[in-house]
């Protein structure tokens, strides 16, 4: 395929793409087309081509490089030239993908600069007002807003904020899933935990960890399509999983407390979740289930959950990171581990403990949930709770590519945007700053210092449309007597961390528990922003007015 024809084809693909998933599939298809356009002199099994077809471009580069280095014999030079050409073509496609994605985000980001936002709807996050504030981070997908209260998974439509389907006689609450008495049998009553693990939305299915009577946990998979209306596809009880790595084939029910230890991570093939077994001093396990039917694919030991200071810094909030052919787990207890998709431990990298943890200074213990790891630019980006700063690792070999440290603690990792990683740091006095780090080398390239107010993070932020949405609490600097804390939503450009508009002032519902003031989450999709504050969920949409 001539280069100009390939460029025209690329433009057509991008014009046709309607979503991020379609975009990835387009690029993967083009990568495979490039592979087929120039077949190798001898047709070996092209692992790089298979990886490119799946969209695993980093792995494709590695496969082609290794094939080139391993080529011997009369045609070695020709094979090496072919493999190098495949890598160069793929790199050009990836760069073009990033360019178009950045342009699309920049265009969408202008809408969020509008001076006027309209409230579309408002609803409560649970049926019990006393427990409404006990909810997870919210997720948006397939036109649904999805969240977890630990006792049940909930959903409303993004367009209206109302239950997506009609109630049935067996529904306790029209926004509750799984639907039906059989699926809900044994749901735990009473006060749920304050920070339940967030649900996962992938391919029209929702994955969540729920707690049933007797504190028995269950991992559920729900079909959220309009046809299935939240039907329970499969469920796995933590107490029935066989602890092969620890005790032969004894069931977990015979152990002293085995539970899911955080949010599931899923794709079209696997649903991966961290587990913890108390009888081996908080030993961690990594479990992989078949995403289709919930069958256990494999279960592997992952080391202790306790750091050198004897504390579990991430209890209930560990989440694996799916990075192409690797599954990464930060234990937040001294190690970061890389498994392949068959469960084989490929590498282990030590995360040096920070001095404050070694000293066991209780004033330094972080109360916020452990931030998730992210995969971008062929790097895994993680901020382990048992060390300072952020590290970037090679997902296939485990080597540390760079490390960023600062006197302030990393309170949250919002995620990648372009070639930057957005993190929120917090000083000893509680002042929070948003920073942008280069994913390539870890340099700090922007920060959100504000000279007019003392800002502290009110909850984890999110990124969409080239924009950072960050909930903060603020008070005027130099205020002698603490006054009412204003809840604001900062709207910042991801490239510069400069405000796109004035912060959006948010009200807090008056609920009984003071702890509910900490429960602030935000999610953005399809030009709408959903903010949950103290058990109340509000959807905003910017007007079509010109940016201020």
PADRENKE-808526 format. One line per field, with one value per residue (C-alpha): x, y, z. Coordinates in steps of 0.001 Angstrom, whole numbers, plus 524288, in hexadecimal, padded with zeros to 5 digits. Layout:
BEGIN
east	[X | ...] $
north	[Y | ...] $
up	[Z | ...] $
# end
This chain:
BEGIN
east	[80000 | 8062B | 808BD | 7FF6C | 7F497 | 7F707 | 7F621 | 7E920 | 7E42D | 7E857 | 7E0B5 | 7D4A7 | 7D5B6 | 7D6C3 | 7CB34 | 7C311 | 7C72F | 7BC73 | 7C2B5 | 7CFAE | 7CD25 | 7CA45 | 7D667 | 7DF00 | 7D8F2 | 7DB3D | 7E996 | 7EB21 | 7E4FD | 7EDF9 | 7F9C2 | 7F5F3 | 7F3C5 | 8019A | 80683 | 7FF29 | 80349 | 8116F | 81207 | 81F12 | 827F7 | 824E6 | 817DD | 81B83 | 81149 | 81089 | 80E01 | 80FB8 | 804BE | 7FBC0 | 7FEE2 | 7FC93 | 7EF60 | 7EB64 | 7F039 | 7FBC6 | 8054E | 8101B | 8105D | 81037 | 81C75 | 82344 | 81F93 | 82476 | 83117 | 8338F | 83060 | 839EF | 844B0 | 84254 | 84264 | 84D7C | 8513C | 8513F | 84519 | 84839 | 84AEA | 83E28 | 83670 | 83CCB | 83976 | 82B5B | 829B4 | 82FD3 | 826A9 | 81AD8 | 81EFE | 82100 | 813A4 | 80D25 | 8141B | 80F34 | 80152 | 80238 | 80754 | 7FC62 | 7F292 | 7F78E | 7F741 | 7E90D | 7E50C | 7EB75 | 7E4AE | 7D78F | 7D95F | 7DD6D | 7D121 | 7C866 | 7CF58 | 7CACE | 7BCCA | 7C096 | 7C571 | 7B76D | 7B421 | 7A6AF | 7A3EE | 79632 | 791E7 | 78B42 | 786E3 | 7896C | 78739 | 78B3D | 795D8 | 78EA2 | 7811D | 784AB | 7876D | 78FFA | 798D8 | 797C3 | 7A55C | 7ABE2 | 7AED0 | 7BA38 | 7BFF8 | 7B625 | 7B813 | 7B121 | 7AF46 | 7A4CE | 79C31 | 79C17 | 7A1C5 | 7A65A | 7AADF | 7AC1F | 7A773 | 7AD6D | 79FC0 | 79B72 | 79F7C | 7975A | 794DB | 78D45 | 78CF9 | 7966B | 78BDF | 78171 | 7870F | 77BD0 | 77BEE | 77F0D | 77475 | 76727 | 76658 | 761C8 | 75AAD | 7676A | 76F20 | 771C3 | 77619 | 774A4 | 782B8 | 78878 | 78F5D | 78FE5 | 7814E | 7787E | 77728 | 77FA7 | 78B1F | 78971 | 7878D | 7905F | 7944C | 79A9D | 79280 | 797A5 | 7A1DE | 7AA78 | 7B8C9 | 7BB72 | 7C39F | 7BE8F | 7C6CC | 7C2E4 | 7BC19 | 7C1D7 | 7BAAC | 7BFBB | 7B8AF | 7AB04 | 7ADA3 | 7AF52 | 7B81C | 7B6FD | 7BA40 | 7AE6B | 7AD62 | 7A328 | 79E76 | 7A954 | 7B2AB | 7B3E0 | 7B858 | 7B40A | 7B9C9 | 7AE88 | 7ADCA | 7A1B4 | 79CD5 | 7993C | 793F7 | 78632 | 781F7 | 78748 | 7838C | 78E02 | 78CF8 | 796A8 | 79FEB | 7A83D | 7AC7E | 7B80C | 7B7D5 | 7C523 | 7C34A | 7C23E | 7CEF7 | 7D939 | 7E5E9 | 7EEC2 | 7FB00 | 7F97C | 7F309 | 7F1E3 | 7E384 | 7DD71 | 7D22C | 7D3AD | 7C845 | 7D14E | 7DABE | 7D9C5 | 7D489 | 7D6C5 | 7D126 | 7D1EA | 7DB33 | 7D712 | 7D12F | 7D0E3 | 7D821 | 7D27B | 7D34E | 7CC7B | 7D3CA | 7D71F | 7D1C9 | 7DD24 | 7DBA8 | 7E4CB | 7E16B | 7E6B2 | 7E7E4 | 7E8FD | 7EDBD | 7FADD | 7FCE7 | 7F5AD | 7FB14 | 7F6CA | 7F1A2 | 7EF33 | 7E369 | 7DF9A | 7D1FA | 7CCAA | 7C50A | 7BAEA | 7B677 | 7BE25 | 7C61C | 7D2C1 | 7DDFF | 7E8EA | 7EC4B | 7F9F3 | 80050 | 804BB | 80C05 | 80872 | 7FF15 | 80659 | 8112D | 81DAC | 816A6 | 80CFE | 801A0 | 7F8EB | 7F90C | 7EF52 | 7E5C6 | 7D9B4 | 7DECB | 7E8C5 | 7E646 | 7EDF1 | 7F1D0 | 7EFC0 | 7FB11 | 7F9F7 | 8004B | 80392 | 7FB9C | 80207 | 7FFA8 | 804D4 | 803DB | 8064C | 80E8B | 81C11 | 81A39 | 81479 | 81239 | 8102A | 808A1 | 805C6 | 7F7D0 | 7F9A1 | 7FCF5 | 80B99 | 81355 | 81C94 | 82347 | 82338 | 8284D | 82AD5 | 824FF | 82E16 | 82670 | 8260B | 82CF5 | 8206E | 81A51 | 8264B | 82561 | 81705 | 8131C | 80457 | 80328 | 807DE | 7FE31 | 7F5B4 | 7E72F | 7E356 | 7E1B5 | 7EDA3 | 7EDBA | 7ECE9 | 7F803 | 7F6F5 | 7FCB0 | 8008E | 80B97 | 81074 | 81256 | 80B84 | 809EA | 8079E | 808B0 | 80A80 | 8059A | 811D3 | 81B21 | 81BBA | 818DB | 81581 | 81CC6 | 81BEA | 81F25 | 8214D | 81570 | 81C30 | 828E7 | 82602 | 8312D | 82F2B | 82FA6 | 82EAC | 82AB9 | 82513 | 825A4 | 82210 | 820B2 | 811E7 | 80A5F | 80370 | 7F517 | 7EF97 | 7F350 | 7E8D1 | 7EE4B | 7F516 | 7F159 | 7F94B | 8077A | 80501 | 8012C | 7F85F | 7FACE | 7F5E3 | 7FF8F | 7FD09 | 80607 | 80667 | 7FD04 | 7F325 | 7F581 | 7F390 | 7F9C3 | 7F6DD | 80311 | 805C7 | 8112D | 81702 | 813FA | 8206F | 82A44 | 822D6 | 825D1 | 81BD1 | 8169F | 80B41 | 804A7 | 7F825 | 7FCD2 | 7F294 | 7F727 | 7E98A | 7E4BD | 7E9AF | 7E4E4 | 7E36C | 7DEBB | 7D086 | 7D0EA | 7D743 | 7D6A5 | 7D4A2 | 7D930 | 7D135 | 7D17B | 7DF08 | 7D9D0 | 7DC5C | 7D089 | 7D55C | 7CC9A | 7D31E | 7CFDE | 7D532 | 7D60F | 7DC65 | 7EAA1 | 7EDCA | 7E036 | 7E20E | 7D5F3 | 7D241 | 7C5A6 | 7BC9C | 7C401 | 7BFEB | 7BEC9 | 7C370 | 7C5A7 | 7D1F6 | 7D17B | 7DF66 | 7E62B | 7EDF0 | 7F98B | 7FBB8 | 7F316 | 7EDD3 | 7DF72 | 7D633 | 7CBD7 | 7C934 | 7C78C | 7B9B6 | 7B40F | 7AD88 | 7A416 | 7A49C | 797D1 | 79590 | 796A1 | 797E0 | 7A5D6 | 7B12C | 7B964 | 7B0F7 | 7B7CE | 7C378 | 7BBA6 | 7BD7A | 7BEFB | 7BE27 | 7BCB4 | 7BB9E | 7B681 | 7AF1D | 7AFCD | 7A9C0 | 7AFDB | 7AA9E | 7AE93 | 7AB42 | 7ABAC | 7A702 | 79E45 | 79847 | 79B5D | 79A34 | 79C0E | 7A10B | 7A2BF | 7A975 | 7A123 | 7A3F3 | 7A807 | 7B55B | 7C0A7 | 7C2EE] $
north	[80000 | 80D21 | 8169E | 82109 | 816F1 | 81226 | 82029 | 82221 | 81565 | 819D6 | 82686 | 81F05 | 81625 | 82187 | 82867 | 81C2F | 819E6 | 81D68 | 81933 | 815D3 | 8073B | 808CA | 8112D | 8069C | 7FC6E | 804FD | 806BC | 7F84D | 7F50B | 7FE73 | 7F8CB | 7EB45 | 7F083 | 7F5D6 | 7E875 | 7E207 | 7EC47 | 7E7E7 | 7D94C | 7D43E | 7CC72 | 7C049 | 7BFD4 | 7BCF8 | 7BD7B | 7CC3E | 7CEAC | 7DD28 | 7DCF0 | 7D601 | 7DFFC | 7EB41 | 7E588 | 7E5F0 | 7F3DA | 7EFF9 | 7F8C0 | 7F8A2 | 7E9D4 | 7E9F8 | 7F263 | 7E93A | 7DD2D | 7E2F4 | 7E782 | 7DA24 | 7D356 | 7DC2E | 7D992 | 7CAE9 | 7C9F1 | 7C191 | 7BB56 | 7C01A | 7C865 | 7CE61 | 7DBD7 | 7DB94 | 7D731 | 7E190 | 7EBFE | 7E757 | 7E745 | 7F4B5 | 7F9C3 | 7F437 | 7FAFC | 807F8 | 8072E | 80405 | 80F3A | 818A8 | 813C3 | 8151A | 822FE | 82677 | 82080 | 828D3 | 83507 | 8330C | 82F75 | 83BC8 | 8442F | 83E07 | 84016 | 84E32 | 850E0 | 84A54 | 8515F | 85EB7 | 85B34 | 85A00 | 86810 | 86CE6 | 87692 | 87099 | 86283 | 85CF5 | 8533A | 84806 | 83FA7 | 83C0F | 82F5F | 8286A | 81DEA | 8141B | 81090 | 81299 | 8210D | 81D65 | 81504 | 81C9A | 8225B | 814E7 | 812FE | 81052 | 8181D | 81951 | 813F0 | 817EA | 80F2B | 80AEC | 81652 | 811FC | 817BC | 80C14 | 80B5C | 8022A | 80375 | 7F63C | 7F105 | 7F286 | 7F833 | 803B5 | 80A67 | 815B8 | 81AB5 | 82596 | 82CA8 | 82D67 | 828A9 | 81F0C | 8102D | 80A73 | 7FFF9 | 7FDF4 | 7F803 | 7EA14 | 7E3FB | 7DE6C | 7EB14 | 7F182 | 7FE05 | 8012D | 805CE | 7F98E | 7EE66 | 7E2D9 | 7E2D7 | 7D8AC | 7D222 | 7C679 | 7CF07 | 7D7A3 | 7CCA0 | 7CE55 | 7DC6D | 7E1B3 | 7EAEF | 7F5DB | 80072 | 7FE56 | 80275 | 810B1 | 80E2E | 8022F | 7FDC0 | 803D3 | 7FBBB | 7F914 | 7FB32 | 7F3EA | 7F052 | 7F261 | 7EA6E | 7EF2A | 7E8A7 | 7EB81 | 7E5CA | 7E4EF | 7E0C8 | 7D6E4 | 7D1F0 | 7CD71 | 7D6DA | 7CD41 | 7D417 | 7D139 | 7D5BC | 7D7E7 | 7DA11 | 7E11D | 7E27F | 7F0E2 | 7F046 | 7F50B | 7E73D | 7E0EF | 7EC39 | 7E9A4 | 7DAD1 | 7D3B4 | 7CC8F | 7C5DE | 7C720 | 7C1D7 | 7C08C | 7C396 | 7B8D6 | 7AE46 | 7B127 | 7A687 | 7AB89 | 7A2FA | 7AB4E | 7AB4F | 79EAE | 794C2 | 79472 | 798A6 | 7A228 | 7B003 | 7ADD7 | 7A5BE | 7B108 | 7BBF4 | 7C6AB | 7C6EE | 7D288 | 7DAAB | 7E5EE | 7F031 | 7F3C2 | 7E9D5 | 7ECB6 | 7E6A6 | 7E5AE | 7DCF3 | 7D0DF | 7D21D | 7D7F1 | 7D97F | 7DCC1 | 7DD23 | 7D4A7 | 7D425 | 7C89F | 7CC94 | 7BF62 | 7C18A | 7CEF4 | 7D650 | 7CE8F | 7D3F5 | 7CBF4 | 7CFAD | 7C8CA | 7C891 | 7C476 | 7C1C7 | 7CE05 | 7C5DD | 7BCA1 | 7BFC5 | 7B338 | 7B47A | 7B4A7 | 7B584 | 7B9F0 | 7BE51 | 7C29C | 7D0D0 | 7D2C5 | 7D9A8 | 7E504 | 7EB2B | 7F50A | 7F5CF | 7FE61 | 7F363 | 7FAA9 | 7F756 | 80409 | 7FF9B | 7F664 | 7F4AC | 7FD50 | 7F56B | 7F465 | 7ED39 | 7F47E | 7EDD4 | 7F1B0 | 7EA3A | 7DCE3 | 7E03D | 7E16F | 7EA8D | 7EACA | 7F4E0 | 7EE63 | 7FB4F | 7F2C0 | 7F2A3 | 7ED20 | 7EF6D | 7E2C5 | 7DF5C | 7D32A | 7CE55 | 7CB09 | 7BCC1 | 7C097 | 7BE8E | 7C822 | 7CE8A | 7D890 | 7DEE9 | 7EC9C | 7F190 | 7FEA0 | 80485 | 808BF | 81722 | 81B3A | 82034 | 812B1 | 80C2E | 8158D | 811BA | 81FE4 | 81F65 | 82D52 | 8290D | 81DFE | 82122 | 81F53 | 82070 | 8140F | 80F63 | 81544 | 80BDD | 808E0 | 80D2D | 80822 | 8124A | 8145D | 8066E | 809C6 | 805D3 | 811AF | 80F45 | 81644 | 80B83 | 80F34 | 809B0 | 812EE | 82127 | 82644 | 81FB4 | 8154D | 8116B | 8035C | 7FB4A | 7F235 | 7E6D9 | 7E6BD | 7EE42 | 7F7E7 | 80556 | 80F47 | 81B43 | 81F62 | 82C5D | 8306C | 83C75 | 840BF | 8403A | 83364 | 82E7F | 82EF7 | 82A27 | 8264D | 82B6C | 824E0 | 827B7 | 83260 | 83325 | 83153 | 8364A | 82FB0 | 83768 | 835B6 | 83CBA | 83EFD | 84334 | 84A35 | 8481B | 85374 | 84D5E | 85697 | 84F6C | 85200 | 84BD2 | 8488D | 843DB | 83A76 | 8369E | 82849 | 8272E | 82B60 | 82F5A | 83DEB | 846FC | 84F5F | 856A8 | 85900 | 85F5C | 86868 | 8726C | 87E68 | 882A6 | 8769C | 86B78 | 85F81 | 851A5 | 84632 | 842CA | 83650 | 82FAD | 8370C | 83218 | 83544 | 83695 | 83EC6 | 84439 | 84979 | 8466D | 846AE | 8479C | 84959 | 851B1 | 85891 | 86646 | 8718B | 87EF2 | 87EF2 | 88600 | 883C5 | 8848B | 87CCF | 87131 | 87404 | 86BEC | 86355 | 865F5 | 85A27 | 85D91 | 85624 | 85A84 | 85981 | 859AC | 857B5 | 84AFA | 850AF | 85CB0 | 85AA5 | 8684F | 86A63 | 86911 | 87053 | 874D7 | 869A8 | 8646C | 866B2 | 85A63 | 85935 | 84E83 | 8481A | 8485C | 83A1C | 834AD | 82FAB | 83935 | 82E97 | 82FCE | 83CAF | 834CA | 82D59 | 8356C | 82E9C | 8334A | 82CAA | 83247 | 82C7E | 830B2 | 83F23 | 83D3B | 83E02 | 8364B | 83A9F | 83318 | 83AA3 | 83584 | 82B4A | 83462 | 832BF | 83E51 | 83EB1 | 84B22 | 84EB3 | 85ADE | 86415 | 8673A | 874FD | 879C3 | 8778C | 88282] $
up	[80000 | 7FBF2 | 806F3 | 801AB | 80018 | 80DD7 | 812DB | 80BCE | 81172 | 81EF1 | 81D84 | 8194D | 824FF | 82E6A | 8280D | 829EE | 83807 | 841A6 | 84E6F | 854D0 | 8531E | 844A7 | 8436F | 84960 | 8408D | 834B1 | 837E2 | 83AE3 | 82DC6 | 826CA | 82DC9 | 82937 | 81B7F | 81B9E | 81FB9 | 8149E | 80ABE | 80AF9 | 80DFB | 812DD | 809DC | 811E0 | 81932 | 82769 | 8320A | 833A7 | 84215 | 83F7F | 83597 | 83F18 | 8499F | 8402D | 83C89 | 84ADE | 84C2F | 854C0 | 84D9E | 857CE | 8578D | 848B0 | 8488A | 851F5 | 84A11 | 83D5C | 8439C | 84998 | 83CBD | 835C4 | 83FAE | 83F2B | 83057 | 82AFC | 81E36 | 8104C | 81179 | 81EB3 | 81907 | 81182 | 81D66 | 825D6 | 81BD7 | 81B43 | 82A08 | 82B59 | 820CA | 827E3 | 83463 | 82D67 | 826F6 | 833C0 | 83A9B | 83038 | 8321C | 840DB | 83FC8 | 83657 | 83FB6 | 84AE9 | 84273 | 83E76 | 84C5C | 851AD | 84776 | 84A83 | 8592D | 8573F | 84F60 | 85985 | 86490 | 85FDE | 86389 | 871DE | 871CC | 870D0 | 87B93 | 87D9B | 88123 | 881E7 | 88C31 | 88502 | 89077 | 89EA0 | 8A607 | 8B278 | 8B1E4 | 8BA75 | 8BF28 | 8CD88 | 8D086 | 8DC2C | 8D3B2 | 8C6F9 | 8C88F | 8C8F7 | 8BAA1 | 8B19F | 8A699 | 89BA4 | 88DF4 | 8816D | 875A4 | 86C1E | 87006 | 87E53 | 88AC2 | 892C4 | 8A0F8 | 8AC88 | 8BA98 | 8BE53 | 8C139 | 8B313 | 8A602 | 8A158 | 89466 | 88E92 | 880AE | 87D53 | 8759B | 88039 | 88D31 | 88E35 | 88F4E | 881F7 | 88262 | 88853 | 895DD | 897B4 | 8A31E | 8A87D | 8A807 | 8B52A | 8AE88 | 8A028 | 89F5B | 8A588 | 89EAC | 89DC8 | 89AE4 | 8A0FA | 8AE2B | 8AA81 | 8A6C2 | 8B2C6 | 8BC91 | 8C849 | 8C5C5 | 8D224 | 8DA6C | 8E2E6 | 8E145 | 8D53B | 8D4ED | 8D214 | 8C5E7 | 8BE81 | 8B300 | 8A615 | 89B9A | 88E30 | 88145 | 8754D | 868C7 | 86E23 | 87A5F | 88842 | 89259 | 8A0DF | 8AE2B | 8B742 | 8C57C | 8C9CB | 8D6FA | 8DFDD | 8D8F8 | 8CDB5 | 8C172 | 8B3B1 | 8A6C8 | 89D51 | 88EAE | 889A1 | 87BAE | 87A93 | 86CBE | 86A10 | 866B2 | 8731B | 87C2C | 88654 | 88650 | 88EF8 | 885AC | 88FFB | 89E12 | 8A5D0 | 8B48F | 8BA82 | 8C498 | 8BA1B | 8B30F | 8B4BA | 8BA61 | 8B207 | 8B3E9 | 8C2B5 | 8C721 | 8BC49 | 8B8B1 | 8C58B | 8C379 | 8C823 | 8D160 | 8D9EF | 8DB3C | 8E511 | 8DC4F | 8CDAA | 8C67B | 8BA48 | 8BCAA | 8B2E1 | 8A5D9 | 89AC6 | 88E1C | 881D5 | 8731C | 8693C | 86E10 | 87C7A | 888F8 | 8927A | 8A0DB | 8AC95 | 8B851 | 8C62A | 8CF7E | 8DDB8 | 8E27B | 8DBDD | 8E207 | 8D79A | 8CC31 | 8BF03 | 8B3A9 | 8A58B | 89FAE | 89152 | 88D0B | 87F86 | 87BFC | 874C5 | 87F8E | 88BEF | 88BCB | 8936E | 889B2 | 893B2 | 8A176 | 8A559 | 8B225 | 8B1B6 | 8BE72 | 8CB27 | 8CC7D | 8D7F0 | 8D56C | 8DD7E | 8E761 | 8E9FF | 8E3B0 | 8D83A | 8D069 | 8C601 | 8CCA1 | 8C449 | 8B945 | 8B1A7 | 8A321 | 898BB | 88C54 | 87F30 | 87656 | 86988 | 86BE8 | 87A09 | 88682 | 8905A | 89EF1 | 8A884 | 8B5D6 | 8BCFB | 8C5E2 | 8BFD7 | 8B230 | 8A4BF | 89D47 | 88F0C | 88AE0 | 87D33 | 8796E | 87D27 | 88B26 | 88A45 | 89297 | 888D7 | 89177 | 89EDA | 8A188 | 8AF3F | 8B335 | 8BD8C | 8C99F | 8CCCC | 8D96F | 8DFB9 | 8DEC8 | 8E49A | 8F00E | 8F18F | 8F377 | 8F4A4 | 8EFC7 | 8E259 | 8E068 | 8D4B1 | 8D65F | 8C807 | 8BFDB | 8B86E | 8AAB9 | 89F38 | 895DE | 887AF | 87AF1 | 870BB | 866F6 | 86990 | 877E1 | 8845C | 88D2C | 89B93 | 8A8A5 | 8B2DA | 8C04C | 8C6C8 | 8BFCE | 8BBEE | 8AE67 | 8A193 | 899E6 | 88B98 | 88830 | 87C00 | 87C62 | 875B3 | 87D73 | 889E6 | 888F1 | 88EFA | 883DC | 88C91 | 89A2E | 89EA1 | 8ACEE | 8B4B1 | 8C2D0 | 8C13D | 8C138 | 8B509 | 8B8E3 | 8ABF2 | 89E22 | 89506 | 888EE | 87C07 | 8726E | 8660A | 869F4 | 877C9 | 88483 | 88DAD | 89C3F | 8A861 | 8B36A | 8C154 | 8CADD | 8D999 | 8DBD0 | 8D270 | 8C705 | 8BA2D | 8ACF6 | 89FDC | 897E9 | 88A35 | 88855 | 87B4E | 878F7 | 870FD | 87B5C | 887B0 | 8871F | 88D54 | 8822C | 8888C | 895AB | 89A81 | 8A555 | 8A93C | 8B0B8 | 8B52A | 8BC50 | 8C4A8 | 8BD58 | 8C240 | 8BA32 | 8BCE6 | 8B4EA | 8A949 | 89C7F | 88EC1 | 880F4 | 87477 | 8681C | 86AFB | 877DC | 88633 | 88F3A | 89D44 | 8A954 | 8B3C2 | 8C060 | 8C1F0 | 8CB88 | 8CA0A | 8CE25 | 8DAD2 | 8E064 | 8EF26 | 8F2CB | 8EA5F | 8E368 | 8DB01 | 8D18E | 8C380 | 8BA96 | 8ACEE | 8A061 | 8995C | 88A77 | 88524 | 87827 | 87862 | 87114 | 879A3 | 885C6 | 8834D | 8866B | 87AF9 | 882CD | 8909F | 89A4E | 89B2D | 8A8CC | 8ADF3 | 8B94D | 8C388 | 8C7C4 | 8D65D | 8DA9E | 8E847 | 8E770 | 8E717 | 8E08E | 8D464 | 8D18B | 8CCCF | 8C28C | 8B630 | 8A907 | 89B05 | 88DC7 | 88008 | 8734A | 86728 | 86A90 | 8780A | 8858A | 8911F | 89EC3 | 8AB24 | 8B7ED | 8C519 | 8BF0B | 8B4DE | 8A66D | 89D15 | 88E5E | 887D9 | 879A1 | 87441 | 86C4E | 85E2B | 861C4 | 85D8D | 866FC | 8708F] $
# end
